[in-house]
Amino acid sequence: MKNKILVVALSLAMVLSLLVGCSNTQTETGSSSQTETSKEESSKAEEASKAEEASTDASQAEETSQTETPAEDVDYSGYTIRIYSNSNSTERTTWLINEAKEAGFTISIDDNSVISGDTAAIQAANENKDGDLIFGLNETRWSQLVNGEYENLTIADWTPTWVDAVGDYKYDGKAYGLVIQNVLMLYRTDELGTNGTELNFQHWSDIVDCGYTWYRQNKVGGTTNANINSAMLYPYADPTSEAGGISIEGWQMLWKYCAGGVYSSDDSYKYGFEPLNKGDVAVSTFYSSSLYGKIDAAAESSENPLRGAYEPENWALVNIEDGTYYIAEYIGILEKEGRSEEETAAVKAFAEWFGSAETQAAWGEEFDSFPCNTDAAAALYPDGIPAIYQLKNFALNTVEGTDMTYAEYVGAHSSEWTNILTNLGFYWADASAAPEEPDWANLDWSTLTQKQGE
């Protein structure tokens, strides 16, 4: 550039020496040429500068691309992710292991022949101290987990990209909803049921005065059984009561429910669908996730089957003003001593994948479950959300006199309720050994809320 300027300067000097005495017009012309040349040189300098900057940016971009690997290209399969869950039927665990492998993850999860139920899943994780991730359970257990009530279990901080899609089903920064389930009260509308009469209740507990036969479970334990108890006891929550935070009237009602209900030792009766399907009762309870599939196959086990899954023909949902008790299964990452940053990244990537709309829609389709992820639900049910998932959810209502939702309230008192039910002999399975109704006015609740022998 300097050489070009020097040449131009010399040329101008020669021209000026030859034009001595020329007119002013000629001088102005020479001056104009000089200005245009200067602009041209300035423009060339600016373009050269921009070219140099672009070259530098390209070089830096190339260096960045060589040092950063895109997330989707990371190989996570070298680390085996240890998972604990109560959503672990053989079909579910087999599906998850295979789908995870296809997505680039290696996982280890026990089916329900090894770990059965939410209590067993948490106890195993707490005792073994080898877990990377836990999913399933319900709000009761997750409240305990998030609040650090288990000695060896700490939920790690984590926020997935799909957090907004799960709405209120989350423990911010900790755990996020996967699947929604609720408990349902159903009745037959044909001659084996109400013969066309609609059932409208204010509370679940109104079943004890409905005038029709009803099913009840035959044992205290079990997640579904516990959720039905939670639904029945909802209107009787009383933070001032020494009877496990439930009024005495609530326990009297539940005793009436047990004493007047139809039950059986037949294993097929344990969740309530078959007694209704066979016409043994007019009203029953069941859980949402398998209902439609059960109705589709109802004729296989009954001469008087329920008909019409999405468009009921001889059955209906009891219209309960309160709504129903929902639970959500969540996913959370566990802190784990000795796990490297790269291994933790693999765990987070798996959790991100499993809770995504695409995976949850596939999970829901495979196992007839309803996803918390609204994008997954929209993909799974393009024609609209099924009626059983449009019921009001009183689990998230605040209990009067507390700052807890009812789900949290259940979590705070669930062990006391189990002890009361067990100590007083609720849900007996043998009619010949049915206990006498307690003397409600003279019970020692401080003892009844404790485990036997404590």
VENTA-V895495 format. One record per pair of residues at least 12 apart in sequence whose ideal C-beta (glycine too) atoms are under 10 Angstrom apart, sorted by the first residue. I is the first residue (numbers start at 0). GAP is how many residues later the second one is. If there is no record, write none. Layout:
# VENTA-V895495
I/GAP ; I/GAP
This chain:
# VENTA-V895495
0/40 ; 0/43 ; 0/44 ; 0/47 ; 3/33 ; 3/37 ; 3/40 ; 4/32 ; 4/33 ; 4/36 ; 7/26 ; 7/29 ; 7/30 ; 7/32 ; 7/33 ; 8/25 ; 10/26 ; 11/18 ; 11/21 ; 11/22 ; 11/25 ; 14/15 ; 14/18 ; 14/19 ; 15/14 ; 70/274 ; 70/278 ; 70/281 ; 71/32 ; 71/277 ; 72/31 ; 73/30 ; 73/268 ; 73/271 ; 73/272 ; 73/275 ; 74/29 ; 74/271 ; 75/24 ; 75/27 ; 75/28 ; 75/29 ; 75/30 ; 75/266 ; 75/267 ; 75/269 ; 75/270 ; 75/271 ; 75/272 ; 75/273 ; 75/274 ; 75/277 ; 76/23 ; 76/24 ; 76/26 ; 76/27 ; 76/28 ; 76/29 ; 76/269 ; 77/28 ; 77/264 ; 77/265 ; 77/268 ; 78/26 ; 78/27 ; 78/28 ; 78/53 ; 78/260 ; 78/261 ; 78/263 ; 78/264 ; 78/265 ; 78/266 ; 78/267 ; 78/268 ; 78/271 ; 79/25 ; 79/26 ; 79/27 ; 79/28 ; 79/52 ; 79/263 ; 79/266 ; 80/19 ; 80/24 ; 80/25 ; 80/26 ; 80/27 ; 80/28 ; 80/50 ; 80/51 ; 80/52 ; 80/252 ; 80/262 ; 80/265 ; 80/266 ; 80/268 ; 80/269 ; 80/270 ; 81/25 ; 81/26 ; 81/27 ; 81/28 ; 81/43 ; 81/46 ; 81/48 ; 81/49 ; 81/50 ; 81/51 ; 81/52 ; 81/252 ; 81/254 ; 81/265 ; 82/13 ; 82/14 ; 82/17 ; 82/24 ; 82/25 ; 82/26 ; 82/27 ; 82/38 ; 82/42 ; 82/48 ; 82/49 ; 82/50 ; 82/51 ; 82/52 ; 82/53 ; 82/248 ; 82/251 ; 82/264 ; 82/267 ; 82/268 ; 82/271 ; 83/24 ; 83/25 ; 83/26 ; 83/31 ; 83/36 ; 83/37 ; 83/38 ; 83/39 ; 83/40 ; 83/41 ; 83/42 ; 83/44 ; 83/46 ; 83/47 ; 83/48 ; 83/49 ; 83/50 ; 83/51 ; 83/52 ; 83/53 ; 83/69 ; 83/250 ; 84/24 ; 84/25 ; 84/26 ; 84/27 ; 84/30 ; 84/33 ; 84/36 ; 84/40 ; 84/46 ; 84/48 ; 84/49 ; 84/50 ; 84/51 ; 84/52 ; 84/244 ; 84/246 ; 85/26 ; 85/29 ; 85/30 ; 85/31 ; 85/32 ; 85/33 ; 85/34 ; 85/35 ; 85/36 ; 85/48 ; 85/49 ; 85/50 ; 85/51 ; 85/52 ; 85/55 ; 85/137 ; 85/243 ; 86/22 ; 86/25 ; 86/31 ; 86/34 ; 86/48 ; 86/49 ; 86/50 ; 86/91 ; 86/92 ; 86/94 ; 86/202 ; 86/242 ; 86/276 ; 86/280 ; 86/282 ; 87/21 ; 87/22 ; 87/23 ; 87/24 ; 87/25 ; 87/26 ; 87/27 ; 87/28 ; 87/29 ; 87/32 ; 87/33 ; 87/47 ; 87/48 ; 88/22 ; 88/23 ; 88/24 ; 88/27 ; 88/278 ; 89/21 ; 89/22 ; 89/23 ; 90/20 ; 90/275 ; 90/276 ; 91/17 ; 91/19 ; 91/20 ; 91/44 ; 91/271 ; 91/274 ; 91/275 ; 91/277 ; 92/14 ; 92/15 ; 92/16 ; 92/17 ; 92/18 ; 92/19 ; 92/20 ; 92/21 ; 93/15 ; 93/17 ; 94/267 ; 94/268 ; 94/271 ; 94/272 ; 95/13 ; 95/39 ; 95/258 ; 95/263 ; 95/267 ; 95/270 ; 96/12 ; 96/14 ; 98/254 ; 98/255 ; 98/260 ; 98/263 ; 98/264 ; 98/267 ; 99/250 ; 99/253 ; 99/254 ; 99/259 ; 102/246 ; 102/247 ; 102/250 ; 102/251 ; 102/253 ; 102/255 ; 102/256 ; 103/242 ; 103/245 ; 103/246 ; 103/249 ; 104/241 ; 104/242 ; 104/244 ; 104/245 ; 104/248 ; 104/249 ; 105/240 ; 105/244 ; 106/25 ; 106/26 ; 106/240 ; 106/243 ; 106/247 ; 107/22 ; 107/23 ; 107/24 ; 108/24 ; 108/26 ; 109/14 ; 116/19 ; 116/20 ; 116/104 ; 116/105 ; 116/106 ; 117/18 ; 117/19 ; 117/20 ; 117/22 ; 117/23 ; 117/24 ; 117/104 ; 117/105 ; 117/108 ; 117/209 ; 117/211 ; 118/18 ; 118/22 ; 118/102 ; 118/104 ; 118/299 ; 120/13 ; 120/14 ; 120/15 ; 120/16 ; 120/20 ; 121/12 ; 121/14 ; 121/15 ; 121/19 ; 121/22 ; 121/23 ; 121/27 ; 121/28 ; 121/31 ; 122/27 ; 124/20 ; 124/25 ; 124/27 ; 124/28 ; 124/209 ; 125/19 ; 125/23 ; 125/24 ; 125/25 ; 125/26 ; 125/27 ; 126/23 ; 126/24 ; 126/25 ; 127/24 ; 128/22 ; 128/23 ; 128/24 ; 128/205 ; 128/207 ; 128/208 ; 129/22 ; 129/204 ; 129/206 ; 129/207 ; 130/21 ; 130/22 ; 130/202 ; 130/203 ; 130/204 ; 130/205 ; 130/216 ; 131/24 ; 131/201 ; 131/202 ; 131/203 ; 131/204 ; 131/207 ; 131/211 ; 131/212 ; 131/214 ; 131/215 ; 131/216 ; 131/218 ; 131/219 ; 132/23 ; 132/25 ; 132/198 ; 132/199 ; 132/200 ; 132/201 ; 132/203 ; 132/214 ; 132/215 ; 132/217 ; 132/218 ; 132/221 ; 133/19 ; 133/21 ; 133/41 ; 133/196 ; 133/197 ; 133/198 ; 133/199 ; 133/200 ; 134/40 ; 134/41 ; 134/43 ; 134/44 ; 134/194 ; 134/195 ; 134/196 ; 134/197 ; 134/198 ; 134/216 ; 134/219 ; 134/220 ; 135/42 ; 135/43 ; 135/87 ; 135/193 ; 135/194 ; 135/195 ; 136/38 ; 136/86 ; 136/190 ; 136/191 ; 136/192 ; 136/193 ; 136/194 ; 136/195 ; 137/43 ; 137/85 ; 137/88 ; 137/89 ; 137/92 ; 137/187 ; 137/188 ; 137/189 ; 137/190 ; 137/191 ; 137/192 ; 137/257 ; 137/269 ; 137/272 ; 137/273 ; 137/276 ; 138/30 ; 138/32 ; 138/36 ; 138/38 ; 138/186 ; 138/187 ; 138/188 ; 138/189 ; 138/190 ; 138/191 ; 138/256 ; 138/257 ; 138/266 ; 138/267 ; 138/268 ; 138/269 ; 138/271 ; 138/272 ; 139/83 ; 139/86 ; 139/87 ; 139/90 ; 139/187 ; 139/255 ; 139/267 ; 139/268 ; 139/269 ; 139/270 ; 139/271 ; 139/272 ; 139/273 ; 139/274 ; 139/275 ; 140/82 ; 140/186 ; 140/188 ; 140/189 ; 140/270 ; 140/273 ; 141/13 ; 141/28 ; 141/29 ; 141/32 ; 141/33 ; 141/35 ; 141/185 ; 141/186 ; 141/187 ; 141/188 ; 141/189 ; 141/190 ; 141/265 ; 141/266 ; 141/269 ; 142/28 ; 142/32 ; 142/261 ; 142/262 ; 142/264 ; 142/265 ; 142/266 ; 142/267 ; 142/268 ; 142/269 ; 142/271 ; 143/267 ; 143/268 ; 143/270 ; 143/271 ; 144/26 ; 144/29 ; 144/30 ; 144/185 ; 144/187 ; 144/189 ; 145/25 ; 145/26 ; 145/27 ; 145/28 ; 145/29 ; 145/184 ; 145/186 ; 146/24 ; 146/261 ; 146/264 ; 148/262 ; 151/182 ; 151/183 ; 151/185 ; 152/179 ; 152/181 ; 152/182 ; 153/20 ; 153/178 ; 153/179 ; 153/180 ; 153/181 ; 153/182 ; 154/16 ; 154/18 ; 154/19 ; 154/20 ; 154/175 ; 154/177 ; 154/178 ; 154/179 ; 154/180 ; 155/17 ; 155/18 ; 155/19 ; 155/176 ; 155/177 ; 155/178 ; 155/179 ; 155/180 ; 155/183 ; 155/188 ; 155/191 ; 155/192 ; 155/195 ; 156/15 ; 156/16 ; 156/17 ; 156/176 ; 156/178 ; 157/15 ; 157/16 ; 157/17 ; 157/18 ; 157/173 ; 157/174 ; 157/175 ; 157/186 ; 157/189 ; 157/190 ; 157/193 ; 157/194 ; 158/13 ; 158/14 ; 158/15 ; 158/17 ; 158/189 ; 159/16 ; 159/171 ; 159/188 ; 159/191 ; 159/192 ; 159/193 ; 159/194 ; 159/195 ; 159/196 ; 159/213 ; 160/191 ; 160/194 ; 160/195 ; 161/14 ; 161/190 ; 161/193 ; 161/194 ; 161/195 ; 161/198 ; 161/210 ; 161/211 ; 161/212 ; 161/213 ; 161/214 ; 162/13 ; 162/14 ; 162/192 ; 163/209 ; 163/210 ; 163/211 ; 164/12 ; 164/190 ; 164/191 ; 164/192 ; 164/195 ; 164/206 ; 164/207 ; 164/208 ; 164/209 ; 164/210 ; 164/211 ; 164/212 ; 164/213 ; 165/12 ; 165/14 ; 165/162 ; 165/164 ; 165/189 ; 165/194 ; 165/205 ; 165/206 ; 165/207 ; 165/208 ; 165/209 ; 165/210 ; 166/161 ; 166/205 ; 166/206 ; 166/207 ; 167/160 ; 167/204 ; 167/225 ; 167/228 ; 167/237 ; 168/157 ; 168/159 ; 168/160 ; 168/161 ; 168/202 ; 168/203 ; 168/204 ; 168/227 ; 169/158 ; 169/160 ; 169/202 ; 170/159 ; 170/161 ; 173/156 ; 173/158 ; 173/159 ; 174/153 ; 174/154 ; 174/155 ; 174/156 ; 174/157 ; 174/158 ; 174/176 ; 175/152 ; 175/154 ; 175/155 ; 175/156 ; 175/175 ; 175/179 ; 175/196 ; 175/197 ; 176/151 ; 176/152 ; 176/153 ; 176/154 ; 176/178 ; 176/183 ; 176/194 ; 176/195 ; 176/196 ; 177/150 ; 177/151 ; 177/152 ; 177/153 ; 177/173 ; 177/176 ; 177/177 ; 177/181 ; 177/182 ; 177/185 ; 177/186 ; 177/191 ; 177/193 ; 177/194 ; 177/195 ; 177/198 ; 178/110 ; 178/148 ; 178/149 ; 178/150 ; 178/151 ; 178/152 ; 178/181 ; 178/184 ; 178/185 ; 178/188 ; 178/190 ; 178/191 ; 178/192 ; 178/193 ; 178/194 ; 178/197 ; 179/108 ; 179/109 ; 179/146 ; 179/147 ; 179/148 ; 179/149 ; 179/184 ; 179/189 ; 179/190 ; 179/191 ; 179/192 ; 179/193 ; 179/197 ; 179/209 ; 179/213 ; 180/42 ; 180/43 ; 180/46 ; 180/106 ; 180/107 ; 180/108 ; 180/109 ; 180/144 ; 180/145 ; 180/146 ; 180/147 ; 180/148 ; 180/188 ; 180/189 ; 180/207 ; 180/208 ; 181/45 ; 181/49 ; 181/105 ; 181/106 ; 181/107 ; 181/141 ; 181/142 ; 181/143 ; 181/144 ; 181/145 ; 181/146 ; 181/188 ; 181/206 ; 181/207 ; 181/209 ; 181/210 ; 181/211 ; 181/213 ; 182/21 ; 182/40 ; 182/41 ; 182/42 ; 182/43 ; 182/44 ; 182/45 ; 182/46 ; 182/47 ; 182/48 ; 182/49 ; 182/89 ; 182/102 ; 182/103 ; 182/104 ; 182/105 ; 182/141 ; 182/142 ; 182/143 ; 182/144 ; 182/208 ; 183/44 ; 183/47 ; 183/88 ; 183/89 ; 183/100 ; 183/101 ; 183/102 ; 183/103 ; 183/104 ; 183/107 ; 183/133 ; 183/134 ; 183/136 ; 183/140 ; 183/204 ; 183/207 ; 184/14 ; 184/16 ; 184/19 ; 184/21 ; 184/22 ; 184/25 ; 184/29 ; 184/43 ; 184/46 ; 184/47 ; 184/87 ; 184/98 ; 184/99 ; 184/100 ; 184/101 ; 184/132 ; 184/133 ; 184/134 ; 184/135 ; 184/139 ; 185/13 ; 185/29 ; 185/86 ; 185/87 ; 185/90 ; 185/91 ; 185/95 ; 185/96 ; 185/97 ; 185/98 ; 185/99 ; 185/100 ; 185/105 ; 185/109 ; 185/120 ; 185/126 ; 185/129 ; 185/130 ; 185/131 ; 185/132 ; 185/202 ; 186/12 ; 186/20 ; 186/23 ; 186/25 ; 186/27 ; 186/89 ; 186/94 ; 186/95 ; 186/96 ; 186/97 ; 186/128 ; 186/129 ; 186/130 ; 186/131 ; 187/24 ; 187/88 ; 187/89 ; 187/91 ; 187/93 ; 187/94 ; 187/95 ; 187/96 ; 187/116 ; 187/118 ; 187/124 ; 187/126 ; 187/127 ; 187/128 ; 188/93 ; 188/117 ; 188/123 ; 188/124 ; 188/125 ; 188/126 ; 188/127 ; 189/89 ; 189/92 ; 189/114 ; 189/116 ; 189/117 ; 189/123 ; 189/124 ; 189/125 ; 190/88 ; 190/113 ; 190/123 ; 191/21 ; 191/84 ; 191/86 ; 191/87 ; 191/88 ; 191/89 ; 191/90 ; 191/112 ; 191/114 ; 191/122 ; 191/123 ; 192/19 ; 192/20 ; 192/83 ; 192/86 ; 192/88 ; 192/89 ; 192/90 ; 192/91 ; 192/113 ; 192/121 ; 192/122 ; 192/123 ; 193/16 ; 193/17 ; 193/18 ; 193/88 ; 193/89 ; 193/122 ; 193/124 ; 194/87 ; 196/14 ; 196/15 ; 196/85 ; 197/118 ; 197/120 ; 197/121 ; 198/12 ; 198/13 ; 198/83 ; 198/84 ; 198/117 ; 198/118 ; 198/119 ; 198/120 ; 198/121 ; 199/118 ; 199/119 ; 199/120 ; 199/121 ; 200/117 ; 200/118 ; 200/119 ; 200/120 ; 200/121 ; 201/33 ; 201/117 ; 201/118 ; 201/119 ; 201/120 ; 202/28 ; 202/29 ; 202/30 ; 202/31 ; 202/32 ; 202/33 ; 202/50 ; 202/117 ; 202/118 ; 202/119 ; 202/191 ; 203/24 ; 203/25 ; 203/26 ; 203/27 ; 203/28 ; 203/29 ; 203/30 ; 203/31 ; 203/49 ; 203/53 ; 203/81 ; 203/114 ; 203/116 ; 203/118 ; 203/119 ; 203/120 ; 203/121 ; 203/190 ; 204/26 ; 204/27 ; 204/28 ; 204/29 ; 204/30 ; 204/31 ; 204/44 ; 204/45 ; 204/48 ; 204/49 ; 204/51 ; 204/52 ; 204/115 ; 204/117 ; 205/26 ; 205/29 ; 205/47 ; 205/112 ; 205/114 ; 205/115 ; 205/116 ; 206/25 ; 206/46 ; 206/49 ; 206/50 ; 206/53 ; 206/54 ; 206/76 ; 206/77 ; 206/78 ; 206/111 ; 206/113 ; 207/24 ; 207/44 ; 207/45 ; 207/46 ; 207/47 ; 207/48 ; 207/49 ; 207/50 ; 207/51 ; 207/52 ; 207/53 ; 208/44 ; 208/47 ; 208/51 ; 209/72 ; 209/73 ; 209/108 ; 210/71 ; 210/72 ; 211/69 ; 211/70 ; 211/71 ; 212/47 ; 212/48 ; 212/49 ; 212/62 ; 212/66 ; 212/67 ; 212/68 ; 212/69 ; 212/70 ; 212/71 ; 213/43 ; 213/46 ; 213/47 ; 213/48 ; 213/58 ; 213/61 ; 213/62 ; 213/67 ; 213/68 ; 213/69 ; 213/70 ; 213/71 ; 214/46 ; 214/47 ; 214/48 ; 214/49 ; 214/54 ; 214/56 ; 214/57 ; 214/58 ; 214/59 ; 214/60 ; 214/61 ; 214/65 ; 214/66 ; 214/67 ; 214/68 ; 214/69 ; 214/70 ; 214/71 ; 215/12 ; 215/16 ; 215/38 ; 215/41 ; 215/42 ; 215/43 ; 215/44 ; 215/45 ; 215/46 ; 215/47 ; 215/53 ; 215/56 ; 215/59 ; 215/65 ; 215/68 ; 215/69 ; 215/210 ; 215/211 ; 216/12 ; 216/41 ; 216/44 ; 216/46 ; 216/52 ; 216/53 ; 216/54 ; 216/55 ; 216/68 ; 216/209 ; 216/210 ; 216/212 ; 217/40 ; 217/43 ; 217/44 ; 217/45 ; 217/46 ; 217/47 ; 217/48 ; 217/51 ; 217/52 ; 217/209 ; 217/210 ; 217/211 ; 217/212 ; 218/44 ; 218/46 ; 218/51 ; 218/202 ; 218/207 ; 218/208 ; 218/209 ; 218/210 ; 219/197 ; 219/198 ; 219/199 ; 219/200 ; 219/201 ; 219/202 ; 219/205 ; 219/206 ; 219/207 ; 219/208 ; 220/197 ; 220/200 ; 220/201 ; 220/206 ; 221/48 ; 221/49 ; 221/205 ; 222/64 ; 222/104 ; 223/46 ; 223/47 ; 223/48 ; 223/61 ; 223/62 ; 223/63 ; 223/103 ; 224/45 ; 224/46 ; 224/47 ; 224/60 ; 224/196 ; 224/202 ; 225/99 ; 225/101 ; 225/184 ; 225/188 ; 225/191 ; 225/192 ; 225/195 ; 226/58 ; 226/60 ; 226/97 ; 226/98 ; 226/99 ; 226/100 ; 226/168 ; 226/183 ; 227/29 ; 227/43 ; 227/44 ; 227/57 ; 227/58 ; 227/59 ; 227/97 ; 228/17 ; 228/25 ; 228/28 ; 228/96 ; 228/181 ; 228/185 ; 228/188 ; 228/189 ; 228/192 ; 228/197 ; 228/198 ; 229/95 ; 229/97 ; 229/164 ; 229/165 ; 229/176 ; 229/177 ; 229/179 ; 229/180 ; 229/181 ; 229/183 ; 229/184 ; 229/187 ; 230/54 ; 230/89 ; 230/91 ; 230/92 ; 230/93 ; 230/94 ; 230/95 ; 230/163 ; 230/164 ; 230/175 ; 231/18 ; 231/21 ; 231/22 ; 231/25 ; 231/53 ; 231/93 ; 232/12 ; 232/13 ; 232/14 ; 232/17 ; 232/18 ; 232/20 ; 232/21 ; 232/92 ; 232/173 ; 232/176 ; 232/177 ; 232/180 ; 232/184 ; 233/12 ; 233/16 ; 233/88 ; 233/89 ; 233/90 ; 233/91 ; 233/160 ; 233/161 ; 233/163 ; 233/165 ; 233/172 ; 233/175 ; 233/176 ; 234/12 ; 234/14 ; 234/15 ; 234/18 ; 234/87 ; 234/159 ; 235/12 ; 235/13 ; 235/14 ; 235/15 ; 235/16 ; 235/17 ; 235/18 ; 236/13 ; 236/160 ; 236/162 ; 236/163 ; 236/164 ; 236/165 ; 236/167 ; 236/169 ; 236/172 ; 236/173 ; 236/176 ; 237/12 ; 237/161 ; 237/162 ; 237/163 ; 238/160 ; 238/161 ; 238/162 ; 238/163 ; 238/165 ; 238/170 ; 238/173 ; 238/174 ; 239/161 ; 240/172 ; 240/204 ; 241/174 ; 241/201 ; 241/202 ; 241/203 ; 241/204 ; 241/206 ; 241/207 ; 242/170 ; 242/173 ; 242/174 ; 242/177 ; 242/197 ; 242/200 ; 242/202 ; 242/203 ; 242/205 ; 242/206 ; 243/168 ; 243/169 ; 243/170 ; 243/171 ; 243/172 ; 243/173 ; 243/174 ; 243/175 ; 243/176 ; 243/177 ; 243/201 ; 243/204 ; 243/205 ; 244/154 ; 244/156 ; 244/157 ; 244/164 ; 244/165 ; 244/167 ; 244/168 ; 244/171 ; 244/172 ; 244/204 ; 245/163 ; 245/167 ; 245/170 ; 245/171 ; 245/174 ; 247/190 ; 247/192 ; 247/193 ; 247/195 ; 247/197 ; 248/191 ; 250/166 ; 250/169 ; 250/170 ; 250/173 ; 250/175 ; 250/187 ; 250/189 ; 250/192 ; 250/194 ; 250/197 ; 251/185 ; 251/186 ; 251/188 ; 253/163 ; 253/166 ; 253/167 ; 253/170 ; 253/172 ; 253/173 ; 254/169 ; 254/170 ; 254/171 ; 254/180 ; 254/182 ; 254/183 ; 254/185 ; 255/181 ; 256/169 ; 256/170 ; 257/163 ; 257/166 ; 257/167 ; 257/168 ; 257/169 ; 257/170 ; 257/176 ; 257/177 ; 257/179 ; 258/167 ; 258/169 ; 258/175 ; 258/176 ; 258/178 ; 260/14 ; 260/20 ; 260/22 ; 260/23 ; 260/24 ; 260/166 ; 261/13 ; 261/18 ; 261/19 ; 261/20 ; 261/21 ; 261/22 ; 262/12 ; 262/18 ; 262/164 ; 262/165 ; 262/166 ; 262/167 ; 262/168 ; 263/16 ; 263/165 ; 264/164 ; 264/165 ; 267/33 ; 268/12 ; 268/15 ; 270/13 ; 270/14 ; 270/15 ; 270/16 ; 270/19 ; 270/23 ; 271/12 ; 271/13 ; 271/14 ; 271/15 ; 272/12 ; 272/13 ; 272/14 ; 272/17 ; 272/18 ; 272/21 ; 272/22 ; 272/25 ; 272/28 ; 272/33 ; 273/12 ; 273/20 ; 273/24 ; 273/27 ; 273/28 ; 275/18 ; 275/22 ; 275/26 ; 275/30 ; 275/39 ; 276/17 ; 276/18 ; 276/20 ; 276/21 ; 276/22 ; 276/23 ; 276/24 ; 276/25 ; 276/27 ; 276/28 ; 276/29 ; 276/38 ; 277/20 ; 277/23 ; 277/24 ; 277/25 ; 277/26 ; 277/27 ; 277/28 ; 278/23 ; 278/24 ; 278/25 ; 278/26 ; 278/27 ; 278/35 ; 279/22 ; 279/24 ; 282/35 ; 283/31 ; 283/34 ; 284/33 ; 285/102 ; 286/40 ; 286/101 ; 287/36 ; 287/38 ; 287/39 ; 287/80 ; 287/81 ; 287/82 ; 287/98 ; 287/100 ; 287/101 ; 287/103 ; 288/40 ; 288/75 ; 288/78 ; 288/79 ; 288/80 ; 288/81 ; 288/99 ; 289/77 ; 289/78 ; 289/79 ; 290/15 ; 290/18 ; 290/24 ; 290/26 ; 290/77 ; 290/95 ; 290/97 ; 291/17 ; 291/18 ; 291/76 ; 291/94 ; 291/96 ; 292/16 ; 292/74 ; 292/75 ; 293/12 ; 293/15 ; 293/74 ; 294/12 ; 294/13 ; 294/14 ; 294/15 ; 294/17 ; 294/18 ; 294/20 ; 295/12 ; 295/13 ; 295/14 ; 295/72 ; 296/12 ; 297/17 ; 308/77 ; 309/73 ; 309/74 ; 309/76 ; 309/77 ; 309/78 ; 310/76 ; 311/75 ; 315/71 ; 316/70 ; 316/71 ; 316/74 ; 318/72 ; 319/71 ; 319/72 ; 319/74 ; 320/71 ; 320/73 ; 321/69 ; 321/70 ; 321/72 ; 321/75 ; 322/67 ; 322/68 ; 322/69 ; 322/70 ; 322/71 ; 322/72 ; 322/73 ; 322/74 ; 323/64 ; 323/67 ; 323/68 ; 323/69 ; 323/70 ; 323/71 ; 324/66 ; 324/68 ; 324/69 ; 324/70 ; 324/81 ; 324/82 ; 324/85 ; 325/44 ; 325/63 ; 325/65 ; 325/66 ; 325/67 ; 325/68 ; 325/69 ; 325/70 ; 325/81 ; 326/66 ; 326/68 ; 326/80 ; 326/83 ; 327/42 ; 327/44 ; 327/65 ; 327/67 ; 327/68 ; 327/79 ; 328/40 ; 328/43 ; 329/25 ; 329/42 ; 330/19 ; 330/20 ; 330/21 ; 330/23 ; 330/24 ; 330/41 ; 331/19 ; 332/14 ; 332/15 ; 332/17 ; 332/18 ; 333/13 ; 354/16 ; 354/17 ; 354/18 ; 354/21 ; 355/17 ; 355/19 ; 355/20 ; 356/14 ; 356/16 ; 356/17 ; 356/18 ; 356/19 ; 356/20 ; 356/21 ; 356/22 ; 356/23 ; 357/15 ; 357/17 ; 357/18 ; 357/21 ; 358/12 ; 358/14 ; 358/17 ; 359/12 ; 359/13 ; 359/15 ; 359/16 ; 359/17 ; 359/19 ; 359/20 ; 360/12 ; 360/14 ; 360/15 ; 360/16 ; 360/17 ; 360/18 ; 360/19 ; 360/20 ; 361/14 ; 361/17 ; 361/18 ; 362/13 ; 362/17 ; 363/12 ; 363/13 ; 363/15 ; 363/16 ; 363/17 ; 364/14 ; 364/15 ; 369/15 ; 369/16 ; 369/18 ; 369/19 ; 376/12 ; 392/12 ; 392/13 ; 392/14 ; 393/12 ; 393/13 ; 394/12 ; 394/13 ; 394/14 ; 394/15 ; 395/12 ; 396/12 ; 398/13 ; 412/36 ; 414/34 ; 414/35 ; 414/36 ; 415/29 ; 415/32 ; 415/33 ; 415/34 ; 416/32 ; 417/31 ; 417/33 ; 418/28 ; 418/29 ; 418/30 ; 418/31 ; 418/32 ; 418/33 ; 418/35 ; 419/18 ; 419/23 ; 419/25 ; 419/28 ; 419/29 ; 419/30 ; 420/27 ; 421/26 ; 421/29 ; 421/30 ; 422/15 ; 422/20 ; 422/21 ; 422/24 ; 422/25 ; 422/26 ; 422/27 ; 422/28 ; 422/29 ; 423/13 ; 423/14 ; 423/16 ; 423/19 ; 423/24 ; 424/12 ; 424/13 ; 425/12
